[in-house]
């Protein structure tokens, strides 16, 4: 009864094309963002920032970029971890090699270089698709892992192979405490989320979806597959590259190439599958699920083992985490291919008719 759009008339084109045409959705999102900026800093501690909130924000941004490519354009990619690595190392080198380089500009430069690499490894999408394309993008992962591990210039010739940053500032404001890092990542996520939502509703977003649904029919009606596919790789790689720079600069502060291995690529793909392909909201759902589930299992399984009289080791918890991920992915692919975002959409549809029978 409280979730109905009765009486909400659209009298202009602008009002009809709003991102959230239903007033309840609009106010709910505004309240959620306001709570994230104001309420969360008053309630959580440093552990929550470092272990849950900051990783969630950065991985949600990366999942958003992957979803634009995989969910909206239908181009399977297993090289997302490589694009994150390119963004992190490109941002690092521009930040330390150019005097006075602003942090924000360094992060954007990481996205730009990731865009160039993404377009290069996206060229095979013009001739192959599906499993063959995933193998082609997997080559990007292996190549970047080798390059950042063997070429000393990327790590500023550090003998250990690891790099680090410190004393970060944005417009003269420090980004050092967990709260400051959280707010900085939150601002970037909100900005990129709004831009991505508008992008998929624009002409280029509709071209991506047409290519995803049937590329031959899309080409027949005048859509250029070359432009659509490469633009999807470019935009996706840019967002993933910025997320990779944030992961290195904000979350890790000191990292090595193993931080962006193939496990990261699969993790981002799992986020998109579980959260919902072709859904902006699904990117947030998937990131929240992937970040929270390991922490929940680490706390819940030992307690469960104690209750039943069985001691569960840390290794058993990690193995259980992988098994649960596998089961959930298979379950979502079979039962609900559109992921958690689809379940959320169904719940909203039922609220529209509640409390009447349906």
LINTA-V919770 format. One record per helix or strand of 3 or more residues. SS is the DSSP state (H for helix, E for strand). FROM is the first residue (numbers start at 1). TO is the last residue. If there is no record, write none. Layout:
# LINTA-V919770
ss=SS from=FROM to=TO
ss=SS from=FROM to=TO
This chain:
# LINTA-V919770
ss=H from=13 to=16
ss=H from=23 to=43
ss=H from=46 to=72
ss=H from=80 to=97
ss=H from=103 to=126
ss=H from=131 to=150
ss=H from=152 to=155
ss=H from=178 to=200
ss=H from=203 to=213
ss=H from=215 to=220
ss=H from=225 to=252
ss=H from=257 to=260
ss=H from=262 to=275
ss=H from=280 to=308
ss=H from=314 to=335
ss=H from=339 to=353
